[in-house]
Amino acid sequence: MNITKKTEGSTLTLALEGRLDTTTSPQLEAEVKSSAEGVKSLIFDISGLEYISSAGLRVLLSAQKMMNKQGDMTVTGANEAIMEIFDVTGFVDLLNIK
């Protein structure tokens, strides 16, 4: 998985490409933890994401809980397959998906 990071003021955008699974989720988790200080708006651009596993969902949920304390989080660019995973798992109710 590739992570492209872009910071504009207090907004952090993380663009994800590839697969977010058990192997790659620790990489994303570390990136979120190391980059989130002072961030008021966290955006995950997942338009390049091909697959997300439960481990990836856990990282998104963890990021959402953290951002509830310091700002807001948005998930953008979900393809049809990933939206179906969000639907089935109930994540459509937990995350701000655009």
Beta strands, then each sheet from edge to edge (+ up, - down):
strand 1: 2-8
strand 2: 11-20
strand 3: 41-52
strand 4: 72-76
sheet 1: 1+ 2- 3- 4-
end
